């Protein structure tokens, strides 16, 4: 047995986690391919000199991480990359707001207008109810990269329920910039962009804010990794 695949009895990493890491490394290296059966639990116990409980805990963790699946009476099998489980991180988008040294926010205008069908639907209002619309632009190093349009019920200024934000729903779609958006972002109309629509809810599950972030397509990207490397 290779020294790097021995279980270290001393150290901060428990034996079951060491076995998880070993098996994931072997899968990543191609020793076990999608559809291959892993060695039986009894063989793993013998190979790594651990108890059946330790091996079972390792296998259960691999199942939770969607690396393997089990078939009763047959064994444990390596799964292929699961596209259904892929998620894209908003970390790069979030970091723009956190970078207070390079990112500046400017309010373009604030208006009180009557709710149209979109605001009424997303904010649980009646068409014609008054809302506050705030338009902002976010610049990084002086370069405008995000145009934010936010709509809030006028009564939200005075009646906020229990106040704090409970949850939000986001949707992302590819778009092209309108003339207004292009002017704000200092680029040309029909340039590629991302539109991130949001609805935020308070602790009483009332929608308190609806709007969209219009991001220049050359200013942000969304990435993810599939397969075993995403789980290591």
Secondary structure, 3 states (H helix, E strand, C coil): CCHHHCCCCCCCCCHHHHHHHHHHHHHHCCCCCCCCECCCHHHHHHHHCCCHHHHHHHHHHHHHCCCEEEECCCEEEECCCCHHHCCCCCHHHHHHHHCCCCEEEEEEEEEEEECCHHHHHHHCCCCCCEEEEEEEEEEECCEEEEEEEEEEEHHHHCCCCCCCEEEEEEEEEEEECCHHHHHHCCCCCCCEEEEEEEEEEECCCCEEEEEEEEEECCCCCCCCCCCHHHHC
